[in-house]
């Protein structure tokens, strides 16, 4: 999915089903639904989810909570505009998903999860690829 396709999907009532919780959070944010965006980001404990969570608290104006989530995401607090940070996160997460070739993965892996922090983004990419139908 390209950034333009992501933006085009905002015409829908619901986010595309193949989006990660982190990307769905950014989708809901772009639709103006901070509450739904936050709920979606909270479901993603990977570094990607933490980054989106940080962005959302920054947007809310809660800098101390944002700082906590930036640290969990291993990111420096953003100094760019909110619009620029949103785009940076979307581009990064879409690029991440595009960097992994589509290889056959047995359905038995649907329950796979790695709780190690360094595995978060790979696990998220694998989860999104496996669960899309």
C-alpha positions in Angstrom: 0.0 0.0 0.0 1.3 3.4 -0.9 0.8 6.6 1.1 -1.7 7.8 -1.6 -3.6 4.6 -1.3 -3.7 5.0 2.5 -5.0 8.5 2.1 -7.5 7.4 -0.5 -8.8 4.7 1.9 -9.9 7.6 4.2 -13.0 7.9 2.1 -14.2 4.6 3.6 -16.2 4.3 6.8 -13.8 1.8 8.3 -10.0 1.3 7.8 -8.9 -1.5 5.4 -8.8 -4.8 7.2 -5.2 -5.5 6.5 -3.8 -2.5 8.4 -1.9 -3.1 11.6 -3.3 -1.6 14.8 -0.7 1.1 14.6 -1.6 2.1 11.0 -5.3 1.9 11.8 -4.7 4.3 14.7 -3.2 6.8 12.2 -6.1 6.1 9.9 -8.6 7.0 12.6 -6.6 10.0 13.6 -6.7 11.3 10.0 -10.5 10.8 10.2 -10.6 13.1 13.2 -11.5 10.3 15.7 -8.7 10.6 18.4 -10.5 8.2 20.8 -10.7 5.4 18.2 -7.1 6.2 17.1 -5.9 5.9 20.7 -7.9 2.6 21.3 -6.3 1.1 18.2 -2.8 2.2 19.1 -3.2 0.8 22.6 -3.8 -2.7 21.1 -0.4 -2.6 19.5 2.5 -3.1 22.0 5.2 -3.1 19.3 7.5 -0.2 18.8 5.2 0.9 16.0 2.3 1.0 18.3 4.3 2.9 20.9 5.3 5.5 18.2 1.7 6.1 17.2 0.7 6.2 20.9 3.4 8.9 21.4 2.2 10.9 18.5 -1.4 10.8 19.7 -0.5 12.0 23.2 1.7 14.8 21.6 -1.3 15.8 19.5 -3.5 15.7 22.7 -1.1 18.1 24.3 0.0 15.6 27.0 3.8 16.0 26.6 4.8 13.9 29.6 2.7 10.9 28.5 4.0 11.4 24.9 7.6 11.4 26.2 7.0 8.1 28.0 5.7 6.5 24.7 8.5 8.0 22.6 10.9 6.3 25.0 9.1 3.0 24.6 9.2 3.4 20.8 13.0 4.2 21.0 12.3 7.5 19.3 13.3 11.0 20.1 10.3 13.3 20.8 9.2 14.8 17.5 10.0 18.5 16.9 8.3 18.6 13.5 4.7 19.6 12.9 2.0 17.1 13.8 1.2 16.7 10.1 4.8 16.0 9.2 5.2 13.5 12.0 1.9 11.7 11.0 3.3 11.4 7.4 6.7 10.2 8.7 5.1 7.4 10.7 2.7 6.4 7.9 5.6 6.3 5.4 7.8 4.3 7.8 5.2 1.7 8.7 4.1 1.3 5.1 7.7 0.9 4.0 8.3 -1.6 6.8 5.5 -3.8 5.5 6.7 -3.4 1.9 10.2 -4.5 2.8 9.2 -8.1 3.6 8.6 -10.3 0.6 5.3 -12.2 0.5 6.3 -15.7 1.4 4.0 -18.6 2.2 3.4 -18.8 5.9 1.5 -21.7 7.4 -1.8 -20.7 9.1 -0.4 -22.4 12.2 1.6 -19.2 12.7 -1.5 -17.1 13.1 -1.0 -17.2 16.9 2.7 -16.3 16.7 3.9 -13.4 18.9 7.3 -12.4 20.2 7.3 -10.3 23.3 10.9 -9.1 22.9 11.1 -5.4 22.2 13.5 -5.8 19.2 11.0 -8.2 17.6 8.0 -5.8 17.7 8.1 -4.4 14.2 9.0 -7.7 12.5 6.2 -9.4 14.5 3.8 -6.7 13.4 4.8 -7.1 9.8 4.3 -10.8 10.0 1.0 -10.5 11.8 -0.4 -8.1 9.2 0.8 -10.3 6.3 -0.7 -13.5 7.8 -4.0 -12.0 8.8 -4.9 -10.2 5.6 -7.4 -12.0 3.5 
